[in-house]
Amino acid sequence: MGVVYLAALLVTLGCMLLLDRRFRLFFWRDAIAASVVTLVGLAFFLVWDIAGIAGGIFFRGEGVIATGVLLAPELPLEEPVFLVFLVVCTMVIFTGAIRVLDALRRRAGRGGTP
């Protein structure tokens, strides 16, 4: 039962990557830029988490669905996986929204209804 959260994160991350692959939105559009954005986003949020932990704001919950493995005090193994999911999900949604809005603008420009 201790890997349920980690497994759920990995499955949902996989689903985001499948959407990305299908519509070529982020990694399948420009793998180098996507890798840089993902690593910078992960680093930013890890620094944020570490600052919150050091300030006594963030605490690790005692969940039976978590692995219990800590990378640092109050920093569970699942946290960086969640942060990568957060960055990838955000970028897939963002790039997908840009594509949809561009298509709507082109359609409206041709005299179609949006």
Secondary structure as UniProt FT lines:
FT   TURN            2..3
FT   HELIX           4..23
FT   TURN            27..29
FT   HELIX           31..54
FT   TURN            55..56
FT   TURN            64..65
FT   STRAND          70..72
FT   TURN            73..74
FT   STRAND          75..76
FT   HELIX           78..109
FT   TURN            110..111
//
